[in-house]
Amino acid sequence: MVEIPMVKVGRQLGYARDIILDALLPPQCLCCGEMVDRQGNLCAPCWSGMRFLEAPCCHACGFPFPYDEGEDALCAACSRQRPDYDRARAVLAYDDHSRSLLLRLKHGDRLDGVPAFGQWLARAGAPFWADADLLLPVPLHRWRLLRRRYNQAALLSLALSRHCGVPSHPDLLQRRRATVSQGGQSRTGRARNVRGAFAVSDTDKVRLRGAHVVLIDDVFTTGATVSACARILKRSGVARVDVLTLARVL
């Protein structure tokens, strides 16, 4: 009797699953809805319109530079005042091309792109993985989570964990106060809105002491939310807080 390796069986089952899924739900571009060859893909025009953010960039906030100014170079804003987090990186520029992608994820229940986003995040956060201890998604308040049914940051964090090998812990950082939407608010208004909104339990402070944490969120706008998270984490004993998002406003 010929024994079939379990790895081969698992691969074949995966192929069969993909065929069935494509038959039931024909794969569509994550942005425009045009037909594509595989679930979670972008069509060629949408892919070419995306602006993927890479080095060179500000060492602290990740803002892209037009030319290389050195590995530890800072942008003007970070030179004046370093952010509460240590480093921030993002996959995409948030613009007219990527907006549809993010809105479909956040409000349109389009979760078929999450596995691909995990791969993108793993590449963008490559400088973090050598010594990162935990992935912490920015939490939603329980009432908003009930309305939305899922936390997109937590889904991104779980998908990323499968690629970078760093464990995701969606419950260590809590959102103890419901806040209004950050959309449409000024930089000052955003900072005021999330002030005191996050917390870490005394039990979890023991687990976080001395850790290198990577905060995960969908969009970095002014940095108010991740800054508020970074402050409470560092007060709770975290040694280093880096930030990784799917997109950022430039």
Summary of the structure (lengths in Angstrom):
residues: 250
radius of gyration: 19.3
end to end distance: 61.6
largest distance: 71.7
contacts: 754
relative contact order: 0.14
helix: 40%
strand: 16%
